[in-house]
Amino acid sequence: MNLKNRKKFYIIDFSAGNLITHHLNYAIVYSKFFKSIGYEYEIFTPKYLNSPELEFQFKVNKILISRYYRILERKFNIWSIYYKCLRVFGIFGRLVDRTLGKLQLYYCIYVSYKRIAKTIDTNTIEIIFPSTDLMAILLVKKMLKRKASITKFHLRLNSIDKNLIDTNLNINGLEILEDLMKTYSNITLGCETKILIDTLISRNKIFNKALWVPLPSITMPVKQNKIDIYGFLGGAKKRKGFKEIPLWIEKISNIDKTSFFLVQKSPFIWPGYLDTIKVIKHLKNVELLAPILSNSDFFLQIQRCSYLVAPYDPDSYKLVGSSLFYYAADSLIPTITYTGVGFSQDITAFNCGIIVKNFDANLNLGKITKKKLQNNLINYNIFRNKQNLLFFNILPIA
């Protein structure tokens, strides 16, 4: 194939500079997916990304700048003084902040656009945003207006809340996306969960074009443990049901007498967090993990598990998927979670995990059940990759 006509994917994420969110690993997953099916790729992240582990393994362009997920700006003296002044000037201060905020936002978009445009070396570049946010939508708008040499834009939505709408700046990314989809034909839209698609369609029929696109599956080690290990992993949050973890440990221990538990701590503290940690520390069959793990250690901890337990709040997670659910599925590790979370529809469709209506519901943790769930996870992983091939309208290259 002529090098100028080869297809290449640009994987772009303005939030991938923050190592405690899922964004960076989503970019990594897509790079591995494209490599496994024979396509070229490049990853674009914020310039302040500090991950030698990633940069050693993948081609990373650290050139983006973002208004969001910035590095602790409020802790710097200049920003502290700035926000104090805004409070003093009241309504006028908020108006100044909004004006400066918009200028900063569009400056970030302009600079990122110019830097990306300089890297284009083929006629068939397609862009994938694994976690579409407001910055991504504004960049797409800029590229379309400037008629950049991009063949297609693949926008993958995994939420529609604050990531797409900046109320402080009065900018609604969903409204912008609707207008773009009405005007341009080279935008494909994917949603991480089925319920997210339904929610968007109820808003505007233009979203009928959206496709269900879970995170693609990549080959990961599959281990069999002598005893079952239950993991409460990922940076702990209140809305992830952290307070319930001691209760879940007691419940599972009564069913599975030899069970062992991994609990990852949080880099943040909220009221009641330290009280829960104290309770967990007094349990004998628990290993507490650091709040922030290296990328390789994070996946090693997932692979230690027999089950992943995700007692997430259904109200907070009713539309969204779970990165931990996808990573566990890659290693054929079933997830235990509540009815009503976004990814419970995946589990129901493929019978590849355990869903309970509430904490008091019965748990079936038998070995026959586990083997069945693992077999169904194989089918689910195949489905994930088929949906992504459909999303990109491509076939694996032999």
For each residue, the residues with C-beta under 8 A, 3 or more apart:
1: 5 6
2: 5 6
3: 6 122
4: 122 123
5: 1 2 122 123 124
6: 1 2 3 40 122 124
7: 39 40 122 124 126 151 394
8: 39 40 41 42 122 124 125 126
9: 30 34 39 40 41 42 125 126 127 128 392
10: 41 42 44 116 125 126 127 128
11: 27 30 31 34 41 42 43 44 128 130
12: 44 64 116 127 128 129 136 139
13: 16 23 24 26 27 44 45 129 130 131 136
14: 46 64 66 68 69 112 133 135 136 139
15: 18 21 23 46 66 68 69 131 133 135
16: 13 23 24 26 27 43 45 46 49
17: 24 45 46 47 48 49 64 66 69 71
18: 15 21 23 24 69
19: 24 50 51 292
20: 235 267 292
21: 15 18 24 69
22: 25 26 131 323
23: 13 15 16 18 26 27 130 131
24: 13 16 17 18 19 21 27 28 45 49 51 54 295
25: 22 28 29 295 323 327
26: 13 16 22 23 29 30 130 131 215 323
27: 11 13 16 23 24 30 31 43 45 130
28: 24 25 31 32 43 54 58 295
29: 25 26 32 33 130 215 216 218 326
30: 9 11 26 27 33 34 41 128 130 216
31: 11 27 28 34 35 41 43 58
32: 28 29 35 36 218
33: 29 30 36 37 216 218 385 388
34: 9 11 30 31 37 39 40 41
35: 31 32 38 39 41
36: 32 33 218 219 396
37: 33 34 389 394 395 396 397
38: 35 396 397 398
39: 7 8 9 34 35 394 397
40: 6 7 8 9 34
41: 8 9 10 11 30 31 34 35 59
42: 8 9 10 11 59 60 61 119
43: 11 16 27 28 31 58 59 60 61
44: 10 11 12 13 60 61 63 64 116
45: 13 16 17 24 27 49 60 61 62 64
46: 14 15 16 17 49 62 64 65 66 69
47: 17 62 63 64 65
48: 17 62 71
49: 16 17 24 45 46 54 55 60 62
50: 19
51: 19 24 54 55 295
52: 55 56
53: 56 57 294 295 296
54: 24 28 49 51 57 58 60 295
55: 49 51 52 58 60 62
56: 52 53
57: 53 54
58: 28 31 43 54 55
59: 41 42 43
60: 42 43 44 45 49 54 55
61: 42 43 44 45 115 116 119
62: 45 46 47 48 49 55
63: 44 47 112 115 116 119
64: 12 14 17 44 45 46 47 108 112 115
65: 46 47 108 111 112
66: 14 15 17 46 69 70 108 112 135
67: 70 101 104 105 108 135
68: 14 15 133 134 135
69: 14 15 17 18 21 46 66
70: 66 67 73
71: 17 48
72: 75 76
73: 70 76 79
74: 79 80 83
75: 72 79 80
76: 72 73 79 80
77: 80 81
78: 81 82
79: 73 74 75 76 82 83
80: 74 75 76 77 83 84
81: 77 78 84 85
82: 78 79 85 86
83: 74 79 80 86 87
84: 80 81 87 88
85: 81 82 88 89 93
86: 82 83 89 93 94 96 97
87: 83 84 90 93
88: 84 85 93
89: 85 86 92 93 96
90: 87 93 94
91: 94 95
92: 89 95 96
93: 85 86 87 88 89 90 96 97
94: 86 90 91 97 98
95: 91 92 98 99
96: 86 89 92 93 99 100
97: 86 93 94 100 101 168
98: 94 95 101 102 168 169 170
99: 95 96 102 103
100: 96 97 103 104
101: 67 97 98 104 105 166 168 169
102: 98 99 105 106 169 171
103: 99 100 106 107
104: 67 100 101 107 108
105: 67 101 102 108 109 135 138 166 169 171
106: 102 103 109 110 138
107: 103 104 110 111
108: 64 65 66 67 104 105 111 112 135
109: 105 106 112 113 135 138 139 142
110: 106 107 113 114 142
111: 65 107 108 114 115
112: 14 63 64 65 66 108 109 115 116 135 139
113: 109 110 116 117 139 142 143 146 148
114: 110 111 117 118
115: 61 63 64 111 112 118 119
116: 10 12 44 61 63 112 113 119 120 139
117: 113 114 120 148 149
118: 114 115
119: 42 61 63 115 116
120: 116 117 125 148 149 150
121:
122: 3 4 5 6 7 8 125
123: 4 5 149 151
124: 5 6 7 8 151
125: 8 9 10 120 122 149 150 151
126: 7 8 9 10 150 151 152 153 154 392
127: 9 10 12 140 143 150 152 153 154
128: 9 10 11 12 30 154 156 392
129: 12 13 132 133 136 140 153 154 155 156
130: 11 13 23 26 27 29 30 156 215
131: 13 15 22 23 26 156 158 163
132: 129 136 137 155 156 157 158 163 164
133: 14 15 68 129 136 137 163 164 173
134: 68 137 138 163 164 165 166 171 173
135: 14 15 66 67 68 105 108 109 112 138 139
136: 12 13 14 129 132 133 139 140 155
137: 132 133 134 140 141 155 164 173 176 177 180
138: 105 106 109 134 135 141 142 173 176
139: 12 14 109 112 113 116 135 136 142 143
140: 127 129 136 137 143 144 153 155 180 187
141: 137 138 144 145 176 180
142: 109 110 113 138 139 145 146
143: 113 127 139 140 146 148 150 153
144: 140 141 147 148 153 180 183 184
145: 141 142
146: 113 142 143
147: 144
148: 113 117 120 143 144
149: 117 120 123 125
150: 120 125 126 127 143 153 186
151: 7 123 124 125 126 186
152: 126 127 186 187 188
153: 126 127 129 140 143 144 150 186 187 188
154: 126 127 128 129 188 190 391 392
155: 129 132 136 137 140 177 187 188 189 190
156: 128 129 130 131 132 190 191 192 213 391
157: 132 160 164 189 190 191 192 196 200 210
158: 131 132 191 192 193 196 320 321
159: 163 164 196 319 320
160: 157 163 164 165 174 196 199 200 319
161: 164 165
162: 165 166 167
163: 131 132 133 134 159 160 173
164: 132 133 134 137 157 159 160 161 172 173 174 177
165: 134 160 161 162 171 172 173 174
166: 101 105 134 162 169 170 171 173
167: 162 170
168: 97 98 101
169: 98 101 102 105 166
170: 98 166 167
171: 102 105 134 165 166 176
172: 164 165 175 176
173: 133 134 137 138 163 164 165 166 176 177
174: 160 164 165 177 178 203
175: 172 178 179
176: 137 138 141 171 172 173 179 180
177: 137 155 164 173 174 180 181 189
178: 174 175 181 182 204 206
179: 175 176 182 183
180: 137 140 141 144 176 177 183 184 187
181: 177 178 184 187 189 206 207 209
182: 178 179 206
183: 144 179 180
184: 144 180 181 187
185:
186: 150 151 152 153
187: 140 152 153 155 180 181 184
188: 152 153 154 155 209 211 391 392 393
189: 155 157 177 181 207 209 210 211
190: 154 155 156 157 210 211 212 213 387 391
191: 156 157 158 194 196 197 200 210 211 212 213
192: 156 157 158 196 213 214 215 320 321 342
193: 158 196 197 212 214 319 320 321 342 343 345 346
194: 191 197 198 212 345
195: 198 199 318 319 342 345
196: 157 158 159 160 191 192 193 199 200 319 320 342
197: 191 193 194 200 201 207 210 211 212
198: 194 195 201 202
199: 160 195 196 202 203 319
200: 157 160 191 196 197 203 204 207 210
201: 197 198 204 205 207 208 210
202: 198 199
203: 174 199 200 207
204: 178 200 201 207
205: 201 208
206: 178 181 182 209
207: 181 189 197 200 201 203 204 210
208: 201 205
209: 181 188 189 206
210: 157 189 190 191 197 200 201 207
211: 188 189 190 191 197 387 390 391
212: 190 191 193 194 197 387
213: 156 190 191 192 387 388 391
214: 192 193 321 326 346 383 384 387
215: 26 29 130 192 321 323 326 384
216: 29 30 33 384 385 388
217: 326 329 330 381 382 384 385
218: 29 32 33 36 330
219: 36 330
220: 299 303 327 330 331
221: 303 331
222: 331 332
223: 303 304 331
224:
225: 228 229 304 306
226:
227: 258 259 260 306
228: 225 256 258 259 260 306 307 365
229: 225 259 260 261 262 304 305 306 307
230: 248 249 252 259 260 261 262 305 306 307 308 309 336
231: 261 262 301 302 304 305 307 308 309 328 333
232: 236 242 245 248 261 262 263 264 309 310
233: 262 264 289 298 301 302 305 308 324
234: 240 264 323 324
235: 20 264 266 267 268 291 292
236: 232 240 242 263 264 265 266 273 291
237: 240 242 266 268
238: 242 243 270 272 273
239: 312 313 316 317
240: 234 236 237 310 311 312 313
241: 244 245 310 311 312 313
242: 232 236 237 238 245 266 273 276
243: 238 272 276
244: 241 247 248 311 359
245: 232 241 242 248 249 263 276 280 311
246: 249 250 276 279 280 283
247: 244 250 251 359
248: 230 232 244 245 251 252 309 311 359
249: 230 245 246 252 253 261 280 283 285 286
250: 246 247 253 254
251: 247 248 254 255 359 363
252: 230 248 249 255 256 259 261 309 363 365
253: 249 250 256 257 259 285
254: 250 251
255: 251 252 259 363 365
256: 228 252 253 259 365
257: 253
258: 227 228
259: 227 228 229 230 252 253 255 256 285
260: 227 228 229 230 285 286 287
261: 229 230 231 232 249 252 283 285 286 287
262: 229 230 231 232 233 286 287 289 301 304 305
263: 232 236 245 280 286 287 288 289
264: 232 233 234 235 236 288 289 290 291 293 301
265: 236 277 288 289 290 291
266: 235 236 237 242 269 273 291
267: 20 235 291 292
268: 235 237 273
269: 266 273 274
270: 238 273
271:
272: 238 243 275 276
273: 236 238 242 266 268 269 270 276 277
274: 269 277 278
275: 272 278 279
276: 242 243 245 246 272 273 279 280
277: 265 273 274 280 281 288
278: 274 275 281 282
279: 246 275 276 282 283
280: 245 246 249 263 276 277 283 286 288
281: 277 278 286 288
282: 278 279
283: 246 249 261 279 280 286
284:
285: 249 253 259 260 261
286: 249 260 261 262 263 280 281 283
287: 260 261 262 263
288: 263 264 265 277 280 281
289: 233 262 263 264 265 293 301
290: 264 265 293
291: 235 236 264 265 266 267
292: 19 20 235 267
293: 264 289 290 297 298 301
294: 53 297 298
295: 24 25 28 51 53 54 298 299
296: 53 299 300
297: 293 294 300 301
298: 233 293 294 295 301 302
299: 220 295 296 302 303 327
300: 296 297 303 304
301: 231 233 262 264 289 293 297 298 304 305
302: 231 233 298 299 305 308 324 327 328 331 333
303: 220 221 223 299 300 331 333
304: 223 225 229 231 262 300 301
305: 229 230 231 233 262 301 302 308 328 331 333
306: 225 227 228 229 230 333 370
307: 228 229 230 231 333 334 335 336 354 365 370
308: 230 231 233 302 305 324 325 328 333 334 335 336
309: 230 231 232 248 252 335 336 337
310: 232 240 241 322 324 325 335 336 337 341
311: 240 241 244 245 248 337 338 359
312: 239 240 241 316 317 322 337 338 341
313: 239 240 241 316 317
314: 317 318 338 339 340 341
315: 318 340
316: 239 312 313
317: 239 312 313 314 320 322 340 341 342 343
318: 195 314 315 340 341 342
319: 159 160 193 195 196 199 342
320: 158 159 192 193 196 317 341 342 343
321: 158 192 193 214 215 325 326 342 343 346
322: 310 312 317 325 326 335 337 341 342 343
323: 22 25 26 215 234 326 327
324: 233 234 302 308 310 327 328 335
325: 308 310 321 322 328 329 335 337 343 346 353
326: 29 214 215 217 321 322 323 329 330 384
327: 25 220 299 302 323 324 330 331
328: 231 302 305 308 324 325 331 333 334 335
329: 217 325 326 332 333 335 352 377 380 381 384
330: 217 218 219 220 326 327 381
331: 220 221 222 223 302 303 305 327 328
332: 222 329 374 377 378
333: 231 302 303 305 306 307 308 328 329 377
334: 307 308 328 352 353 354 370 373 374 377
335: 307 308 309 310 322 324 325 328 329 343 347 353 354
336: 230 307 308 309 310 353 354 355 356 363
337: 309 310 311 312 322 325 341 343 344 347 353 354 355 356
338: 311 312 314 341 344 355 356 357 358
339: 314 344 355 356 357
340: 314 315 317 318 344
341: 310 312 314 317 318 320 322 337 338 344
342: 192 193 195 196 317 318 319 320 321 322 345
343: 193 317 320 321 322 325 335 337 346 347
344: 337 338 339 340 341 347 348 355
345: 193 194 195 342 348 349
346: 193 214 321 325 343 349 350 352 380
347: 335 337 343 344 350 351 352 353 354 355
348: 344 345 351 355
349: 345 346
350: 346 347 376 377 379 380 383
351: 347 348 372 373 376
352: 329 334 346 347 373 376 377 379 380
353: 325 334 335 336 337 347 373
354: 307 334 335 336 337 347 363 364 365 369 373
355: 336 337 338 339 344 347 348
356: 336 337 338 339 359 361 362 363
357: 338 339 361
358: 338 361
359: 244 247 248 251 311 356
360:
361: 356 357 358
362: 356
363: 251 252 255 336 354 356
364: 354 369
365: 228 252 255 256 307 354 369 370
366: 369 370
367: 370 371
368: 371 372
369: 354 364 365 366 372 373
370: 306 307 334 365 366 367 373 374
371: 367 368 374 375
372: 351 368 369 375 376
373: 334 351 352 353 354 369 370 376 377
374: 332 334 370 371 377 378
375: 371 372 378 379
376: 350 351 352 372 373 379 380
377: 329 332 333 334 350 352 373 374 380 381
378: 332 374 375 381 382
379: 350 352 375 376 382 383
380: 329 346 350 352 376 377 383 384
381: 217 329 330 377 378 384 385
382: 217 378 379 385 386
383: 214 350 379 380 386 387
384: 214 215 216 217 326 329 380 381 387 388
385: 33 216 217 381 382 388 389
386: 382 383 389 390
387: 190 211 212 213 214 383 384 390 391
388: 33 213 216 384 385 391 392
389: 37 385 386 392 393 394 395 396
390: 211 386 387 393
391: 154 156 188 190 211 213 387 388
392: 9 126 128 154 188 388 389
393: 188 389 390
394: 7 37 39 389
395: 37 389
396: 36 37 38 389
397: 37 38 39
398: 38
